[in-house]
Amino acid sequence: MEKEQKIKVIRIITSIVLLMATYIPAIPEEIHIGLCAIAYVIIGADIVYAALRNLCKGQFLGESFLMTIATVGAFVIGEYPEAVAVMMFYQIGELFSDIAVERSRASIAALMDIRPDYANIEKEGSLTRVSPSDVPVGSIIVVKPGEKIPLDGKIISGSTTLDTAALTGESLPREVSEGDTVISGSLNLTGVLHIRTSATFGESTVAKILDLVENADTGKAKSEKFITRFARYYTPAVVAVAALLALVPPLIVGGEWLVWLNRSLIFLVISCPCALVVSVPLTFFGGIGGASRKGILVKSSNYLEMMAHIKTVVFDKTGTLTEGNFSVTAVYSQMMSEHELIELAALAESFSDHPLSASIRDACNLPLDKTRVTGYENIAGEGVMAIIDNRKVYAGNEKLMSRAGVSPQSSKKIGTIVHVAVDSVYMGHIVVSDNLKPQSAETIARLKASGVGKTIMLTGDRSDVAKDIAGKVSIDEFHAELLPIDKVRFVEALRKEHARSPIAFVGDGINDAPVIKLADIGIAMGAVGSDAAIEAADIVLMNDNPMNIVEGMMIARKTLSIVKQNIVFAIGIKLLMLLLGALGVVNMWAAVFADVGVTILAILNALRSMRVSNVLPHIGRSTSV
């Protein structure tokens, strides 16, 4: 417990003891008033100070102002214990709120434990600990069992089991060995690893995650904005009604001034909107925290709320519905051997970071002499053109072949086809295939069971490949052979067509970043996704499992359901108690319990948003809100 909370607990206990002392039989009136005054100062001085400070700023209609005028008024009419009780129970409610927020924040802050404290650099046969931020790209670091991997990189020697639960939400350890890529923040469980770093600490996975977490919840959801607007009109309205309640009845019907003043003060105490002001943001905060434990990073509460209303989900294909791990599955050559065709394509692709290029280089399985390449051009959406041994080599799709002035051969096998032409002469093609993610088909089925009306796949791949994937996952609609700008235009048109419900786009590549940014909700695959896609996204899936989209929707819907429950419950009870207070049915004690009780119940209900296990729907049963 933090120091401020401990002090608040001591103040509450002290005020309770002093308040109980006022009920000692035959205590003199002066001592009774004195004990109440001391208790009031101990428990309420900070509230009165906040009211006066806000008053000087022109902000005189906040909670502290309502509490101050209600309790000072109670002192004026001689209701001393009630004045202390109002402040005391208000502080108890605030304490519950602080503890709840701290608990919710802890669920998000648990991710901070992935921050590595040091990196081991081997120097002269011994290990030296340095700050991860001081390790340049390309350095060799050593990670021993029980240590966190401090920087992204590739294993150059060693094998081990990694615990990635803090990053991805997956409890199953992951086996890695020489040649595998590892991400910072993972916990090394068994073996010693030598890793060649591929990024500085500032650009590493762990740093990006921490930045997302630390800057989460910077945008307000519509429900939170409603509460802000509601309080702006509600607070002055209840102050005006309380004033009328104190003045009008005595003037019109001749009632006793003290009776109606007491009722107006009770009215003010009941009117405090603590339950709404505290519970609604807390619920969204808890939902974001619960999602983070599942490896779903939500950048702000407004995206969490929008996710609850998704009716259309648009997917990229490669790396989103498929593994993104390409391999050469067939080679069809003419005028040269298959090996020569692969070597020529590998040289042409030697400067490209595209997964297709990497798969062709891997299939070559020979060292590439890049000095043979004297010119290179990447043609977006088509392929590459390179000058190799003074010959112009084209490697790419049919559009590139048209640019080269050749007619490509049709392929007998379904897959991504890389055609190769040399000096406007067609040389053959290479078939590269990508495996479907095992969760993709079930993801689409569960989305439909959850009330999503339409699922769409966009890809730059060939139509036959797109049709094959779409059929396997039962996606509603697909569009193939698209350039990045075509995807942007498609999503723009889709947003106009479905203006009343948010459109989600899920992607992972750098060419997906503009579409992710354009969509109402941009979702990026975080583990293998490009930096640009993750930065542009509103939601990041750290384990690259498309099923997390469904789980994120269910968390969002559960969170929003709790928000609605709290709003209806708090406003309903407030209106009832305000009516009873105005009629004189309830006294100051009942008003206090009504205010604080509703706040505490709303807070406890809000904490349910952090418990997000077993939220996935059963296929065939709609769980939409």
Backbone torsions as a table, in degrees:
resi	resn	phi	psi	omega
1	MET	NA	134.3	-178.2
2	GLU	-71.7	163.1	-176.3
3	LYS	-58.3	-43.3	-178.6
4	GLU	-61.5	-38.7	179.6
5	GLN	-69.0	-37.8	178.2
6	LYS	-63.1	-42.1	178.8
7	ILE	-63.0	-41.3	180.0
8	LYS	-64.0	-40.2	178.1
9	VAL	-62.1	-43.7	179.3
10	ILE	-62.1	-41.9	179.4
11	ARG	-63.8	-41.5	179.9
12	ILE	-64.1	-45.8	-179.4
13	ILE	-63.3	-43.1	179.7
14	THR	-61.6	-43.9	-179.2
15	SER	-66.7	-34.5	177.4
16	ILE	-64.8	-44.2	179.6
17	VAL	-61.4	-45.9	179.8
18	LEU	-65.0	-38.4	179.6
19	LEU	-66.2	-41.0	177.8
20	MET	-64.9	-33.2	-179.7
21	ALA	-65.5	-25.3	-179.9
22	THR	-69.2	-13.6	-179.2
23	TYR	-97.9	11.1	174.6
24	ILE	-65.4	130.7	-177.9
25	PRO	-57.9	142.9	174.3
26	ALA	62.3	22.5	177.5
27	ILE	-71.9	135.3	179.8
28	PRO	-59.3	148.3	-177.6
29	GLU	-60.8	-36.5	-178.7
30	GLU	-64.6	-41.9	179.1
31	ILE	-67.6	-38.9	178.1
32	HIS	-57.0	-48.9	179.9
33	ILE	-66.2	-40.0	-179.2
34	GLY	-63.5	-44.0	178.5
35	LEU	-62.7	-41.7	178.4
36	CYS	-63.8	-40.4	-179.7
37	ALA	-64.9	-43.0	179.0
38	ILE	-63.9	-44.8	179.2
39	ALA	-61.1	-39.6	-179.0
40	TYR	-64.4	-42.8	179.5
41	VAL	-64.8	-42.8	-178.8
42	ILE	-62.5	-45.2	-172.9
43	ILE	-89.4	-23.6	-171.5
44	GLY	-121.1	1.8	-176.5
45	ALA	-59.4	-40.7	-178.6
46	ASP	-68.3	-31.6	178.3
47	ILE	-69.6	-45.0	178.9
48	VAL	-62.9	-41.3	178.9
49	TYR	-62.5	-42.9	179.2
50	ALA	-63.2	-37.6	178.8
51	ALA	-65.3	-43.3	179.6
52	LEU	-67.0	-39.0	179.3
53	ARG	-65.1	-43.5	178.0
54	ASN	-66.8	-33.7	179.4
55	LEU	-63.0	-39.8	178.8
56	CYS	-66.4	-25.6	178.9
57	LYS	-90.1	-0.2	-178.5
58	GLY	85.3	7.3	179.5
59	GLN	-102.5	79.4	-172.2
60	PHE	-102.9	11.9	-177.1
61	LEU	-121.8	32.2	177.5
62	GLY	-90.3	-179.8	-179.4
63	GLU	-60.7	-43.3	-177.2
64	SER	-61.8	-36.5	178.1
65	PHE	-65.8	-44.1	178.9
66	LEU	-61.5	-44.2	-180.0
67	MET	-64.3	-40.2	-177.1
68	THR	-66.2	-50.7	-177.6
69	ILE	-67.7	-31.2	178.8
70	ALA	-68.2	-44.0	-176.2
71	THR	-77.3	-38.0	175.6
72	VAL	-63.2	-39.3	176.1
73	GLY	-62.4	-39.5	178.2
74	ALA	-62.4	-39.0	176.0
75	PHE	-62.8	-41.3	-177.9
76	VAL	-60.6	-39.5	-177.8
77	ILE	-91.0	6.6	173.9
78	GLY	88.9	10.1	178.3
79	GLU	-92.1	68.2	-172.4
80	TYR	-65.9	-52.7	-179.6
81	PRO	-59.8	-36.9	-179.8
82	GLU	-64.0	-38.0	178.4
83	ALA	-61.6	-43.8	177.7
84	VAL	-65.0	-42.3	-177.5
85	ALA	-62.6	-39.4	178.5
86	VAL	-57.6	-49.7	179.8
87	MET	-65.6	-39.3	-176.0
88	MET	-65.1	-48.2	-179.1
89	PHE	-70.4	-30.2	174.9
90	TYR	-63.2	-43.4	178.8
91	GLN	-66.8	-34.7	175.8
92	ILE	-62.8	-43.0	177.0
93	GLY	-61.2	-42.2	178.1
94	GLU	-63.7	-37.4	178.4
95	LEU	-63.2	-45.2	176.7
96	PHE	-58.6	-41.6	179.8
97	SER	-62.8	-45.3	180.0
98	ASP	-60.4	-43.9	-179.1
99	ILE	-65.2	-40.7	180.0
100	ALA	-64.3	-44.5	179.0
101	VAL	-62.9	-41.2	-179.9
102	GLU	-63.6	-40.2	179.3
103	ARG	-66.1	-42.0	178.7
104	SER	-65.8	-44.2	179.6
105	ARG	-62.8	-34.0	-179.1
106	ALA	-63.1	-33.6	-180.0
107	SER	-65.8	-34.0	176.1
108	ILE	-79.7	-42.8	-177.1
109	ALA	-66.2	-17.2	177.2
110	ALA	-58.7	-28.3	176.6
111	LEU	-64.7	-25.2	-178.7
112	MET	-63.7	-17.5	-179.7
113	ASP	-68.7	-11.1	178.8
114	ILE	-79.9	-7.8	-179.0
115	ARG	-67.5	120.4	179.2
116	PRO	-75.3	141.5	-178.3
117	ASP	-86.9	-26.2	-174.5
118	TYR	-158.8	168.7	172.9
119	ALA	-129.6	142.5	179.3
120	ASN	-94.6	119.9	175.1
121	ILE	-110.6	131.1	-179.3
122	GLU	-85.7	121.0	178.7
123	LYS	-133.2	121.9	177.3
124	GLU	52.4	43.3	174.4
125	GLY	82.6	0.2	179.0
126	SER	-130.1	159.0	-178.2
127	LEU	-93.1	134.4	177.6
128	THR	-118.8	130.1	178.8
129	ARG	-83.9	128.6	177.3
130	VAL	-132.2	164.6	175.9
131	SER	-69.0	137.0	179.0
132	PRO	-56.6	-30.4	-179.0
133	SER	-70.8	-13.5	-179.7
134	ASP	-95.4	2.2	-176.9
135	VAL	-95.1	117.8	-179.6
136	PRO	-76.6	162.6	176.8
137	VAL	-63.2	138.8	179.3
138	GLY	92.8	-2.6	179.1
139	SER	-75.2	157.2	175.3
140	ILE	-101.4	120.3	177.7
141	ILE	-114.8	155.2	-179.6
142	VAL	-115.4	129.4	179.6
143	VAL	-120.7	118.1	-178.4
144	LYS	-90.9	163.4	177.3
145	PRO	-56.8	137.0	179.9
146	GLY	90.8	-6.3	-179.6
147	GLU	-101.1	153.8	175.0
148	LYS	-83.7	144.1	174.0
149	ILE	-73.2	119.0	-171.7
150	PRO	-82.2	-24.1	-174.1
151	LEU	-142.3	150.2	175.0
152	ASP	-65.0	147.8	177.9
153	GLY	177.8	-171.3	179.8
154	LYS	-120.1	137.0	-179.6
155	ILE	-72.2	123.9	177.3
156	ILE	-100.5	-18.3	171.8
157	SER	-161.0	146.5	178.8
158	GLY	104.3	162.7	175.3
159	SER	-145.4	153.5	-175.9
160	THR	-164.6	-178.4	171.7
161	THR	-114.9	132.1	-178.3
162	LEU	-109.1	137.4	171.1
163	ASP	-95.8	110.9	-178.9
164	THR	-109.6	16.8	-174.5
165	ALA	-58.1	-39.7	-177.9
166	ALA	-67.3	-24.5	-178.9
167	LEU	-91.0	-43.7	-169.6
168	THR	-112.9	-11.9	-176.4
169	GLY	81.7	-1.6	-179.1
170	GLU	-87.9	128.0	-177.5
171	SER	-84.5	-19.3	-177.2
172	LEU	-76.4	123.4	178.9
173	PRO	-62.2	156.8	-175.8
174	ARG	-117.1	129.1	178.7
175	GLU	-84.0	130.0	177.6
176	VAL	-134.3	155.4	179.5
177	SER	-150.9	-172.9	-176.3
178	GLU	-54.2	132.2	-179.6
179	GLY	96.7	-16.8	-179.6
180	ASP	-80.1	148.6	175.5
181	THR	-90.0	136.0	-179.9
182	VAL	-125.3	152.1	-178.0
183	ILE	-113.0	148.3	-178.8
184	SER	-64.4	149.8	-179.0
185	GLY	98.1	-18.1	176.8
186	SER	-71.5	147.6	-179.8
187	LEU	-100.0	122.8	178.1
188	ASN	-77.4	122.6	-173.5
189	LEU	-98.1	-36.7	-168.6
190	THR	-124.0	-63.8	-170.5
191	GLY	-96.4	171.5	176.2
192	VAL	-89.9	133.1	-178.5
193	LEU	-116.9	139.7	167.7
194	HIS	-109.8	120.2	-171.7
195	ILE	-123.3	132.3	172.7
196	ARG	-91.4	118.7	-173.9
197	THR	-70.1	143.6	-179.0
198	SER	-116.1	-1.4	180.0
199	ALA	-155.0	153.3	172.8
200	THR	-72.6	168.6	-178.9
201	PHE	-62.0	-38.5	-179.0
202	GLY	-64.6	-25.2	-179.9
203	GLU	-103.5	5.2	-176.5
204	SER	-78.5	163.8	-178.9
205	THR	-59.4	-44.7	-176.4
206	VAL	-63.6	-39.1	179.5
207	ALA	-65.9	-39.3	179.7
208	LYS	-66.6	-40.6	178.5
209	ILE	-63.1	-46.3	-179.2
210	LEU	-61.7	-38.0	178.2
211	ASP	-65.3	-41.3	177.6
212	LEU	-62.3	-44.0	-177.9
213	VAL	-66.0	-45.7	-177.0
214	GLU	-65.7	-26.1	-178.9
215	ASN	-105.8	13.7	178.8
216	ALA	-69.3	157.1	175.2
217	ASP	63.9	34.1	176.1
218	THR	-86.3	-13.4	179.0
219	GLY	-110.7	136.4	-178.6
220	LYS	-83.6	140.6	173.0
221	ALA	-75.5	164.2	179.3
222	LYS	-59.8	-36.5	179.8
223	SER	-63.8	-39.4	177.8
224	GLU	-67.3	-40.7	178.1
225	LYS	-64.1	-34.8	176.6
226	PHE	-61.6	-42.8	-179.8
227	ILE	-63.9	-40.5	178.2
228	THR	-61.9	-46.1	178.6
229	ARG	-66.1	-40.2	-179.7
230	PHE	-60.0	-47.2	-179.2
231	ALA	-64.6	-32.5	-179.0
232	ARG	-61.7	-36.5	-179.7
233	TYR	-96.9	-31.9	-175.6
234	TYR	-66.4	-46.8	-174.6
235	THR	-62.1	-51.8	177.3
236	PRO	-62.7	-30.5	179.8
237	ALA	-65.5	-45.1	-177.9
238	VAL	-71.0	-32.3	175.7
239	VAL	-63.9	-42.3	178.9
240	ALA	-64.5	-43.1	179.3
241	VAL	-64.3	-40.5	178.7
242	ALA	-62.0	-40.2	178.1
243	ALA	-64.1	-43.6	178.2
244	LEU	-64.4	-37.4	-180.0
245	LEU	-64.5	-33.2	180.0
246	ALA	-78.5	-27.4	-172.2
247	LEU	-105.1	-42.8	-171.1
248	VAL	-66.8	-52.1	-177.2
249	PRO	-57.4	-45.0	178.7
250	PRO	-61.9	-34.3	-178.3
251	LEU	-75.5	-34.1	-174.9
252	ILE	-91.2	-49.2	-176.2
253	VAL	-103.9	-1.1	176.1
254	GLY	75.8	27.6	178.6
255	GLY	-70.9	169.0	180.0
256	GLU	-75.2	133.6	-177.4
257	TRP	-59.1	-44.5	-177.0
258	LEU	-64.7	-37.0	180.0
259	VAL	-62.1	-48.5	-177.4
260	TRP	-75.2	-28.8	174.0
261	LEU	-65.4	-41.3	178.1
262	ASN	-61.6	-42.0	179.5
263	ARG	-65.6	-38.9	179.3
264	SER	-66.7	-34.9	177.5
265	LEU	-69.0	-40.7	175.6
266	ILE	-60.7	-41.0	178.8
267	PHE	-58.7	-41.6	-179.9
268	LEU	-66.6	-41.9	-179.9
269	VAL	-62.2	-45.2	-179.6
270	ILE	-63.8	-33.4	-171.6
271	SER	-71.9	-14.9	-177.4
272	CYS	-54.6	123.0	-175.6
273	PRO	-85.7	37.5	-174.8
274	CYS	-58.0	-45.1	-174.2
275	ALA	-57.9	-43.5	-178.8
276	LEU	-71.7	-47.6	-175.0
277	VAL	-61.8	-34.9	-176.9
278	VAL	-88.3	-46.1	-167.8
279	SER	-74.6	-35.0	-175.5
280	VAL	-66.8	-53.3	176.0
281	PRO	-60.7	-36.0	-179.8
282	LEU	-63.4	-38.1	179.5
283	THR	-63.7	-46.3	178.3
284	PHE	-64.3	-39.6	178.8
285	PHE	-62.0	-41.5	178.3
286	GLY	-65.6	-38.8	178.1
287	GLY	-63.6	-41.2	177.1
288	ILE	-64.2	-40.5	178.9
289	GLY	-65.1	-42.8	178.8
290	GLY	-64.5	-40.2	178.5
291	ALA	-64.1	-38.1	-178.3
292	SER	-62.8	-32.2	178.8
293	ARG	-69.6	-18.1	176.9
294	LYS	-94.4	5.1	-178.4
295	GLY	81.0	20.8	178.2
296	ILE	-113.3	108.3	-177.6
297	LEU	-96.0	115.3	-179.7
298	VAL	-104.8	125.4	-171.5
299	LYS	-76.6	-23.3	176.3
300	SER	-162.9	163.0	-174.0
301	SER	-68.2	-27.0	179.5
302	ASN	-66.8	-31.2	176.6
303	TYR	-72.5	-35.0	177.2
304	LEU	-63.8	-41.8	179.5
305	GLU	-66.8	-43.1	179.3
306	MET	-62.5	-34.1	-178.1
307	MET	-62.9	-27.1	179.1
308	ALA	-68.8	-17.5	-174.5
309	HIS	-110.7	11.6	-177.9
310	ILE	-62.5	131.1	175.6
311	LYS	-121.5	-15.2	179.2
312	THR	-134.1	128.4	178.1
313	VAL	-122.5	125.0	178.8
314	VAL	-107.9	129.7	-177.6
315	PHE	-113.0	140.8	160.0
316	ASP	-76.4	160.9	-179.4
317	LYS	-91.9	-63.8	-170.9
318	THR	-70.1	123.6	178.7
319	GLY	83.1	-6.0	179.7
320	THR	-112.3	-61.9	173.7
321	LEU	-90.0	-24.6	177.1
322	THR	-109.9	167.7	-175.8
323	GLU	-66.8	-31.0	-175.2
324	GLY	79.9	8.3	177.1
325	ASN	-102.5	93.8	-174.9
326	PHE	-83.3	150.4	173.2
327	SER	-146.4	147.4	178.9
328	VAL	-73.3	123.3	-178.3
329	THR	-111.5	-14.1	177.8
330	ALA	-161.3	149.2	177.3
331	VAL	-132.9	125.2	177.6
332	TYR	-121.3	109.5	-174.8
333	SER	-118.3	156.5	173.1
334	GLN	-145.6	140.2	-179.7
335	MET	75.1	1.0	173.2
336	MET	-160.6	166.3	-179.5
337	SER	-74.3	161.9	178.5
338	GLU	-59.9	-40.6	-179.1
339	HIS	-64.2	-41.6	179.4
340	GLU	-64.8	-37.2	179.3
341	LEU	-64.8	-44.6	-179.8
342	ILE	-65.6	-41.6	-179.5
343	GLU	-63.8	-41.5	179.6
344	LEU	-64.1	-44.1	178.8
345	ALA	-65.6	-38.4	-179.7
346	ALA	-65.2	-39.4	176.9
347	LEU	-65.4	-41.8	179.2
348	ALA	-63.6	-33.8	-177.6
349	GLU	-93.7	7.7	-170.5
350	SER	-67.8	-18.3	-179.5
351	PHE	-106.2	8.8	-177.1
352	SER	-100.9	143.1	177.2
353	ASP	-96.1	2.3	-177.6
354	HIS	-65.8	141.4	179.4
355	PRO	-56.1	-34.3	176.9
356	LEU	-60.9	-43.0	180.0
357	SER	-62.3	-43.5	-179.6
358	ALA	-62.5	-39.3	-178.5
359	SER	-66.4	-37.0	178.8
360	ILE	-69.6	-39.8	177.4
361	ARG	-63.7	-39.8	178.3
362	ASP	-64.0	-38.5	-178.5
363	ALA	-68.4	-26.9	179.0
364	CYS	-64.4	-40.1	172.8
365	ASN	58.5	27.4	176.1
366	LEU	-138.7	152.0	175.8
367	PRO	-61.4	136.2	-178.6
368	LEU	-98.8	128.3	177.4
369	ASP	-88.4	92.0	-174.5
370	LYS	-69.4	-11.2	178.1
371	THR	-68.7	-17.7	177.4
372	ARG	-71.2	-19.0	-178.1
373	VAL	-93.5	112.9	-176.7
374	THR	-109.5	-2.3	176.5
375	GLY	-155.3	148.7	-176.5
376	TYR	-153.6	138.5	176.1
377	GLU	-145.6	125.8	174.8
378	ASN	-92.7	123.0	-178.4
379	ILE	-106.7	107.3	-172.7
380	ALA	-54.3	130.0	175.9
381	GLY	77.3	1.4	-177.4
382	GLU	-127.1	-45.8	-177.7
383	GLY	148.6	-148.0	-177.9
384	VAL	-130.2	154.3	172.5
385	MET	-125.9	128.3	-178.1
386	ALA	-135.4	150.2	173.2
387	ILE	-97.4	112.4	-176.9
388	ILE	-124.6	121.9	-178.0
389	ASP	52.7	40.0	178.9
390	ASN	66.0	17.8	175.5
391	ARG	-114.9	144.3	179.6
392	LYS	-88.1	114.6	-176.0
393	VAL	-109.7	129.2	175.8
394	TYR	-110.4	133.0	175.9
395	ALA	-136.9	112.3	-178.3
396	GLY	175.1	-153.1	-174.8
397	ASN	-90.3	-171.0	-176.2
398	GLU	-64.9	-32.0	177.8
399	LYS	-62.3	-39.0	178.8
400	LEU	-68.5	-37.4	178.6
401	MET	-64.2	-37.4	176.5
402	SER	-63.0	-39.5	176.7
403	ARG	-63.2	-35.9	-179.0
404	ALA	-78.9	-11.6	178.2
405	GLY	81.8	29.0	178.8
406	VAL	-124.7	160.8	177.3
407	SER	-103.3	114.8	-177.2
408	PRO	-74.4	153.4	177.9
409	GLN	-83.8	139.6	176.9
410	SER	-72.5	150.0	-176.4
411	SER	-97.8	145.0	177.4
412	LYS	-83.1	-12.6	-173.9
413	LYS	-121.7	140.1	179.2
414	ILE	-77.2	133.0	179.0
415	GLY	165.6	-177.8	175.3
416	THR	-81.2	124.2	-174.0
417	ILE	-100.6	126.3	173.5
418	VAL	-108.4	105.4	178.2
419	HIS	-82.8	149.0	-179.8
420	VAL	-126.8	128.9	176.1
421	ALA	-132.0	145.2	179.3
422	VAL	-126.4	119.8	179.3
423	ASP	49.6	47.7	176.8
424	SER	65.9	23.5	174.4
425	VAL	-120.0	125.4	-178.2
426	TYR	-73.0	130.2	-175.8
427	MET	-109.6	-15.2	-178.8
428	GLY	137.4	-171.0	179.2
429	HIS	-146.6	159.4	-179.3
430	ILE	-119.9	132.4	179.1
431	VAL	-98.5	122.4	179.0
432	VAL	-117.3	128.7	-176.5
433	SER	-115.9	151.4	179.8
434	ASP	-126.3	134.0	-177.6
435	ASN	-82.4	143.7	177.1
436	LEU	-71.8	138.9	174.9
437	LYS	-65.7	139.3	-176.2
438	PRO	-63.5	-21.5	-177.3
439	GLN	-93.6	-5.3	-170.4
440	SER	-63.8	-47.8	-178.1
441	ALA	-63.0	-42.9	179.6
442	GLU	-67.1	-34.2	177.3
443	THR	-58.8	-47.8	180.0
444	ILE	-62.4	-42.4	179.8
445	ALA	-62.7	-42.3	-178.7
446	ARG	-71.7	-34.2	175.9
447	LEU	-60.3	-44.3	179.3
448	LYS	-66.2	-38.3	177.4
449	ALA	-66.9	-23.1	-178.4
450	SER	-89.3	0.9	176.3
451	GLY	104.0	3.5	175.7
452	VAL	-72.1	123.9	-173.8
453	GLY	-80.7	-28.1	-174.3
454	LYS	-146.4	134.4	174.1
455	THR	-121.3	135.8	-173.7
456	ILE	-134.1	142.8	175.8
457	MET	-118.6	130.7	175.5
458	LEU	-115.8	135.2	-179.2
459	THR	-152.8	153.0	174.0
460	GLY	-87.7	-2.6	-177.7
461	ASP	-75.3	172.1	-179.3
462	ARG	-65.7	156.8	-176.7
463	SER	-62.8	-40.1	-177.6
464	ASP	-67.4	-35.6	176.7
465	VAL	-67.6	-45.0	179.8
466	ALA	-62.0	-41.4	179.6
467	LYS	-63.7	-39.5	179.4
468	ASP	-63.2	-46.8	-180.0
469	ILE	-66.2	-45.1	-179.1
470	ALA	-59.7	-39.0	178.8
471	GLY	-67.0	-38.9	-178.3
472	LYS	-67.0	-32.7	-177.3
473	VAL	-102.1	-0.4	179.4
474	SER	60.2	42.8	178.0
475	ILE	-79.0	147.8	-172.4
476	ASP	-69.8	-37.3	-170.5
477	GLU	-152.3	144.3	176.5
478	PHE	-140.0	152.7	176.9
479	HIS	-135.4	126.4	-172.6
480	ALA	-116.5	171.6	177.7
481	GLU	55.1	43.8	-178.9
482	LEU	-99.1	140.7	168.6
483	LEU	-83.4	162.4	178.1
484	PRO	-52.4	-39.0	-179.2
485	ILE	-68.3	-30.0	177.6
486	ASP	-66.1	-38.0	177.7
487	LYS	-64.6	-41.4	179.0
488	VAL	-60.4	-47.2	-179.4
489	ARG	-63.9	-38.0	-179.7
490	PHE	-63.9	-46.6	-178.8
491	VAL	-67.9	-35.5	175.7
492	GLU	-59.1	-47.1	179.3
493	ALA	-64.6	-37.8	-179.3
494	LEU	-65.5	-38.8	178.9
495	ARG	-64.9	-37.7	177.4
496	LYS	-67.7	-36.8	-178.7
497	GLU	-70.6	-35.5	-178.5
498	HIS	-117.2	57.8	-174.1
499	ALA	-66.2	-23.6	-174.1
500	ARG	-88.8	-12.4	178.8
501	SER	-131.4	141.3	-176.2
502	PRO	-67.2	143.0	176.6
503	ILE	-101.3	129.1	176.5
504	ALA	-104.2	137.2	173.6
505	PHE	-121.0	132.8	-178.0
506	VAL	-117.0	122.5	-179.7
507	GLY	-153.5	177.6	-178.2
508	ASP	-140.6	-22.7	-173.0
509	GLY	-86.6	166.6	179.4
510	ILE	-64.6	-29.9	178.1
511	ASN	-74.2	-11.1	177.6
512	ASP	-87.0	-14.2	-173.6
513	ALA	-56.4	-44.4	179.3
514	PRO	-62.0	-37.5	-179.2
515	VAL	-72.4	-39.6	177.2
516	ILE	-59.6	-42.0	179.6
517	LYS	-68.3	-35.6	-177.1
518	LEU	-73.4	-37.7	-175.4
519	ALA	-61.9	155.3	176.3
520	ASP	-58.6	-42.0	175.8
521	ILE	-130.3	112.0	177.7
522	GLY	-95.1	124.1	-177.4
523	ILE	-117.3	125.6	-178.1
524	ALA	-114.7	142.3	171.8
525	MET	-77.7	113.2	-168.1
526	GLY	-80.8	-34.6	-173.0
527	ALA	-70.2	-41.8	-179.6
528	VAL	-114.2	-0.5	-177.7
529	GLY	-67.0	156.1	178.8
530	SER	-72.9	157.5	178.8
531	ASP	-57.8	-42.1	-177.2
532	ALA	-64.4	-40.4	-179.7
533	ALA	-65.9	-42.8	-179.5
534	ILE	-66.3	-40.0	-179.9
535	GLU	-66.9	-37.1	-177.6
536	ALA	-77.6	-21.5	-172.0
537	ALA	-73.7	154.4	173.4
538	ASP	-93.3	-27.3	179.6
539	ILE	-135.1	135.2	-178.9
540	VAL	-120.1	127.2	177.6
541	LEU	-96.7	108.6	-170.6
542	MET	-74.1	-19.5	-178.6
543	ASN	-106.8	9.0	176.1
544	ASP	60.4	18.3	179.2
545	ASN	-92.4	115.4	-178.8
546	PRO	-61.9	-20.3	178.1
547	MET	-61.9	-22.9	178.2
548	ASN	-65.0	-21.1	176.0
549	ILE	-63.2	-45.2	178.6
550	VAL	-64.7	-45.0	-178.9
551	GLU	-63.6	-40.4	176.9
552	GLY	-61.9	-40.0	177.4
553	MET	-62.6	-41.8	-179.4
554	MET	-66.7	-38.7	176.3
555	ILE	-63.5	-43.4	179.6
556	ALA	-61.9	-43.3	-179.1
557	ARG	-67.9	-38.5	177.0
558	LYS	-65.3	-42.3	178.9
559	THR	-61.1	-47.7	-178.5
560	LEU	-65.2	-35.2	177.3
561	SER	-62.1	-41.6	179.1
562	ILE	-67.3	-39.5	177.1
563	VAL	-58.3	-46.9	-179.8
564	LYS	-63.9	-39.8	177.7
565	GLN	-59.7	-45.6	-178.3
566	ASN	-65.8	-40.3	179.8
567	ILE	-63.7	-48.8	-179.3
568	VAL	-64.2	-44.6	-178.3
569	PHE	-63.6	-49.5	-176.4
570	ALA	-64.8	-47.1	-178.9
571	ILE	-66.6	-41.0	179.8
572	GLY	-60.6	-48.6	179.8
573	ILE	-66.0	-39.4	179.4
574	LYS	-60.0	-48.2	-177.6
575	LEU	-62.6	-41.4	178.8
576	LEU	-63.3	-47.4	-177.3
577	MET	-69.6	-33.6	176.2
578	LEU	-62.2	-40.7	178.6
579	LEU	-65.4	-44.9	179.7
580	LEU	-66.0	-36.8	177.8
581	GLY	-65.2	-42.3	179.6
582	ALA	-64.7	-32.1	-180.0
583	LEU	-84.5	-4.9	178.9
584	GLY	80.8	14.8	-178.4
585	VAL	-76.1	-34.0	-178.9
586	VAL	-112.2	149.0	178.5
587	ASN	-99.2	-174.0	-175.9
588	MET	-62.6	-39.0	179.4
589	TRP	-61.9	-44.8	179.3
590	ALA	-63.6	-36.9	178.4
591	ALA	-62.8	-42.4	179.3
592	VAL	-62.5	-48.1	-179.3
593	PHE	-63.9	-36.5	179.0
594	ALA	-63.2	-46.1	-178.0
595	ASP	-66.2	-55.1	-176.6
596	VAL	-69.5	-39.7	-179.0
597	GLY	-61.0	-45.7	178.2
598	VAL	-61.7	-41.0	179.8
599	THR	-61.5	-47.2	-177.7
600	ILE	-65.3	-43.4	179.0
601	LEU	-62.7	-40.3	178.6
602	ALA	-65.2	-39.0	178.5
603	ILE	-65.0	-46.2	179.2
604	LEU	-60.9	-38.4	177.4
605	ASN	-67.0	-38.6	179.4
606	ALA	-62.5	-33.6	-178.7
607	LEU	-65.3	-18.9	177.5
608	ARG	-63.6	-22.4	-178.6
609	SER	-65.7	-17.4	-179.8
610	MET	-85.5	-14.4	-180.0
611	ARG	-95.1	99.0	-170.0
612	VAL	-116.7	16.5	179.7
613	SER	-73.6	151.5	176.9
614	ASN	55.9	46.2	-179.9
615	VAL	-97.1	-8.0	-177.7
616	LEU	-70.6	139.0	-178.6
617	PRO	-78.4	160.7	171.0
618	HIS	-80.0	138.1	-179.7
619	ILE	-62.9	132.3	179.5
620	GLY	99.5	-10.6	179.0
621	ARG	-118.2	121.2	-179.2
622	SER	-74.2	134.7	177.2
623	THR	-121.5	22.7	-178.8
624	SER	-69.5	152.5	-178.9
625	VAL	-77.0	NA	NA
